[in-house]
Every structure is written in C-alpha cells, then in structure tokens.
Amino acid sequence: MPVRPYLLAETTWKTVREARYEVAVLPWGATEAHNYHLPYGTDNVACDYIAAAAAQVASEAGARVVVLPLIPVGVQTGQLDIPFCLNLNPSTQAAVLADLARSLEGQGIRKLVILNGHGGNDFRAMIRELQPRLKLFLCVTNWYQIVSAADYFEDLGDHAGEMETSVLLHIAPALVRPLSEAGEGKARRFRIPALREGWAWAPRRWTQVTTDTGVGDPRAASREKGERYASAVVARLSRFLIDLAAADPDDLYEQVPTGHPG
C-alpha cells in the first residue's frame, strides 16, 4: 500500500519530523444504532473517509495537512437506553479536546480543524471556552453540512436515511445490509409547535421518536447518489484546508474599506 503522509496513523516519525504540518484535522464520530441496515460505526466510517479524501486533495495541492486518528465516541445522552450507544458527556468531550489541543500546540501545530460526523456533538461552546487559553487556532465543521443534501437527495431525514445510506453504499458497501431489511425511518414529531418548527430546541429521546432508530427513509438511496454527494463535500472541504494551511492565524480578517472613490 502506498504511503499516505497526510494520515498520521500511517506515518512514521521520520516523515512527521520533516513535514512541518500547518493544519491538523481531527475527525470525531460516534458509536450508535443506525436503523437495521447500517452499522453502529456509520458516523466513524463516513467521517474518516471524508477527512482522508479531503486531506489527500489538499496535500496533492501542496497544503501541509495531516489527519489525526478518529475519535469514535460522541455525545449520546438521548440514546442511553439503546444497547451500545456509547456516550461521552459534553464535559468529558471538552476535556478530551482540551488535552489534544494542548498537545498539538506544544508541538508547533498552528491550526486544528475538528471534522464532526455526529449530530449529537456540538463543539462550538467548547471552542469558545478553550480558544482564549491557546495560540492554536481552533475551528469546526460538520461534514454533512458542508454541501446541502437537498440538492442530492429526496428524503432529508437526518439519521440512517437516504443520505447516510447512499454515502455508505459508495465508501463501504460491504457494511450495508440490503435495503429490503431497513426500517422506514419514520419519526414522531414534537407535539409543541415551537419545538417542531425548530426555533425552540430540546434533545430528542430516541426511543420515543423512532422504533427502528432511523430518522429518514433510506429506500431511495444509491451508490451513485452517495458518490456525487461525497465528491462535492470532499471538493469543498479540501479547498478550505488549502486556504487554512496558507493562512496566517494572526491575520484572518479582511481590511475594512477606509473610504469611497470620489
């Protein structure tokens, strides 16, 4: 297998010593049930793939980018009654992130991108608290929001539905059970209009929302849809990594215009 120096897990100290990486990418997923047809590791498989593919494109363009080993456990406080939905509380997650960020900062890395692959993870408040204590630049993106799914899929359910199933059919088809085995992914909505409409928020109690653990009908999924969508995500993410690698974290903002031409 050819050496992939943009993946830390496959890279030697000799390569790392000479590479002088500018950007580290930390994929962060989850371990949870995904309907009857997708594996518990769906978020991890997809997030790891997107990170590696985008880093490859960025590296081939000359950006000094490295992908860190994926963290396979996320926030699952709404799924604790489903066996093996493994939970990290947000406070635990924040502590892990802080330890890793401090490690990287002490080793000369200037920029860290958290690539999130799980809807229950929310790193923004953690970054707000951590950033003032570090010189390391921190940012986060959810890979599944980089490109609008509405342009590629009919059903926009957000868990084990058409989008996730299509992506897995593209990147790891051996892990996908026949769609004839999948549940319909029907989800019960909140009774309260504000929660249902999304301008008020509360975490979903998963076993009260769905009987098959899915939210979204996967039956229109296809490998071709997954390939088109994943390719669009990788293209956009790789452009961001290239731009970030070239950027000075102390000079990220445009100049304010000082006047108008006469």
C-alpha positions in Angstrom: 0.0 0.0 0.0 1.4 3.4 -0.9 2.4 5.7 2.0 -0.2 8.3 2.8 1.7 11.0 4.7 -1.5 13.0 5.3 -2.7 10.3 7.6 -0.9 10.3 11.0 -1.8 6.7 11.8 0.1 5.5 8.7 3.0 8.0 9.0 6.5 7.5 10.6 8.4 9.9 12.8 10.9 10.5 10.0 8.1 11.8 7.8 6.5 13.8 10.5 9.8 15.4 11.5 10.3 16.7 8.0 6.7 17.6 7.1 6.1 20.7 9.2 2.3 20.3 9.0 0.3 23.5 9.2 -3.2 22.0 9.8 -4.3 19.0 11.8 -7.7 17.5 11.1 -9.5 15.7 14.0 -12.4 13.5 12.8 -14.9 12.9 15.6 -17.7 10.5 15.2 -19.9 8.3 17.4 -20.9 4.7 18.0 -24.7 4.3 17.8 -27.5 2.3 16.2 -28.3 3.3 12.6 -31.6 1.6 11.6 -31.5 -2.1 10.7 -29.2 -1.8 7.6 -26.3 0.4 8.7 -23.6 -0.4 11.2 -23.0 1.2 14.6 -19.8 2.7 13.2 -21.5 4.6 10.3 -20.6 8.1 11.6 -17.0 6.9 12.0 -16.6 5.3 8.7 -18.1 8.3 6.8 -16.2 11.0 8.8 -12.8 9.2 8.5 -13.3 8.8 4.7 -14.2 12.4 4.2 -11.3 13.6 6.2 -8.8 11.4 4.4 -10.1 12.2 0.9 -10.1 15.9 1.5 -6.6 15.8 3.0 -5.4 13.9 0.0 -6.6 16.5 -2.4 -5.2 19.3 -0.2 -1.9 17.6 0.2 -1.6 17.0 -3.6 -2.1 20.7 -4.0 0.8 21.4 -1.7 -1.0 22.1 1.6 0.7 20.7 4.7 -2.3 18.9 6.2 -2.4 15.8 8.5 -5.5 13.8 9.6 -5.4 12.6 13.3 -6.8 9.3 14.4 -10.6 9.5 14.6 -12.3 9.6 18.0 -15.1 7.0 17.7 -17.3 8.0 20.6 -19.6 11.1 20.9 -22.4 12.6 22.9 -25.3 10.1 23.2 -27.3 11.3 26.2 -30.6 10.8 24.3 -29.8 7.2 23.4 -28.7 5.7 26.7 -31.5 3.2 26.7 -30.3 1.6 23.4 -27.6 -1.0 23.9 -24.1 0.0 22.9 -24.9 3.6 22.0 -21.7 4.7 23.7 -21.8 8.1 25.5 -19.2 10.8 26.2 -20.8 13.6 28.2 -20.1 17.0 26.7 -17.9 17.9 29.7 -15.8 14.7 29.1 -15.6 15.5 25.4 -14.5 19.1 26.2 -11.7 17.7 28.5 -10.5 15.3 25.7 -10.5 18.1 23.2 -8.5 20.4 25.6 -5.9 17.7 26.2 -5.4 17.1 22.5 -5.3 20.7 21.6 -2.7 21.5 24.2 -0.6 18.6 23.0 -0.7 19.9 19.4 0.0 23.5 20.5 3.1 22.4 22.4 4.3 20.5 19.3 4.2 23.6 17.0 0.9 22.9 15.1 -0.8 26.2 14.4 -4.3 25.2 13.3 -6.8 22.4 14.3 -10.0 21.6 12.4 -12.5 19.4 14.1 -14.3 17.4 11.5 -17.6 16.4 13.1 -19.6 13.4 11.9 -22.3 13.1 14.5 -25.3 15.4 15.1 -25.1 15.0 18.9 -21.7 16.5 19.1 -21.6 20.3 19.4 -18.1 21.8 19.7 -18.8 25.5 19.4 -19.2 26.3 23.1 -16.1 24.2 23.8 -14.1 26.1 21.3 -15.3 29.4 22.8 -14.0 28.4 26.2 -10.8 26.8 25.0 -9.6 29.3 22.4 -8.7 32.2 24.7 -6.2 29.9 26.5 -4.4 28.7 23.4 -2.4 30.1 20.5 -3.5 27.1 18.4 -6.3 28.2 16.1 -9.5 26.1 16.6 -12.4 25.6 14.2 -15.1 23.0 13.5 -17.2 21.9 10.6 -19.9 19.2 10.3 -19.1 17.3 7.1 -22.7 16.6 6.4 -23.5 20.3 6.3 -20.7 21.4 4.0 -22.9 20.8 1.0 -26.7 21.0 1.1 -28.1 17.5 1.0 -31.3 18.9 -0.5 -29.6 19.2 -3.9 -28.8 15.5 -4.0 -31.5 13.6 -2.1 -35.2 13.3 -1.9 -35.6 12.4 1.8 -33.8 14.7 4.2 -34.1 12.6 7.3 -31.0 13.1 9.5 -30.2 9.6 10.7 -29.6 6.5 8.7 -31.7 7.9 5.9 -31.2 8.3 2.2 -28.0 10.5 2.5 -26.1 8.4 5.0 -27.1 5.2 3.3 -26.0 6.5 -0.1 -22.6 7.6 1.3 -22.0 4.2 2.9 -23.1 2.4 -0.3 -20.3 4.4 -2.0 -17.5 4.2 0.5 -18.2 0.9 2.4 -20.8 -1.1 0.5 -19.9 -4.3 2.3 -21.1 -2.8 5.6 -24.6 -2.0 4.3 -27.3 -4.6 4.6 -29.9 -5.0 1.8 -32.3 -2.1 1.8 -35.2 -4.6 2.0 -34.1 -5.1 5.6 -34.2 -1.4 6.5 -36.9 0.1 8.6 -38.8 3.0 7.1 -37.2 5.6 9.5 -40.5 7.1 10.4 -40.0 9.7 13.2 -42.6 11.1 15.7 -42.5 14.9 15.8 -42.8 17.0 18.9 -46.3 18.0 19.9 -45.3 21.5 20.8 -45.2 23.7 17.7 -42.1 25.7 18.7 -40.0 22.5 19.2 -41.5 21.0 16.0 -40.7 24.1 13.9 -37.1 24.3 15.3 -37.0 27.7 16.8 -37.0 26.1 20.3 -34.8 23.2 20.9 -34.6 20.1 23.2 -32.7 16.9 22.7 -34.7 14.1 21.2 -35.4 11.0 23.3 -34.5 8.5 20.6 -36.7 5.5 21.5 -39.7 7.8 21.8 -39.0 9.3 18.4 -38.3 6.2 16.3 -38.9 2.4 16.6 -36.1 1.3 14.2 -33.5 4.0 15.4 -33.7 5.6 11.9 -34.9 9.1 11.1 -35.5 9.3 7.3 -36.5 6.8 4.7 -33.4 5.1 3.2 -35.1 3.2 0.3 -34.2 5.8 -2.4 -30.5 5.6 -1.5 -28.0 4.6 -4.2 -24.2 4.3 -4.6 -24.3 6.9 -7.4 -26.0 9.5 -5.2 -23.5 8.8 -2.4 -20.6 9.2 -4.8 -21.8 12.5 -6.2 -22.5 13.9 -2.7 -19.3 12.7 -1.1 -17.3 14.1 -4.0 -18.9 17.5 -3.7 -18.2 17.5 0.1 -14.6 16.5 -0.4 -14.0 19.2 -3.0 -15.3 21.9 -0.8 -13.6 20.7 2.3 -10.3 20.3 0.6 -10.5 23.9 -0.6 -11.0 25.0 2.9 -8.0 23.0 4.1 -5.8 24.5 1.4 -6.9 28.0 2.3 -6.4 27.4 6.0 -3.0 25.9 5.5 -1.9 29.0 3.6 -3.4 31.5 6.1 -1.8 33.3 9.0 -3.9 32.7 12.1 -3.0 36.1 13.4 -4.3 37.8 10.2 -7.6 36.1 9.3 -9.7 39.2 8.7 -10.1 41.4 5.6 -9.2 45.1 5.8 -12.1 47.4 6.4 -12.6 49.8 3.5 -11.4 53.3 4.5 -13.4 55.4 2.1 -15.3 55.7 -1.2 -13.8 56.6 -4.5 -14.5 60.2 -5.5 
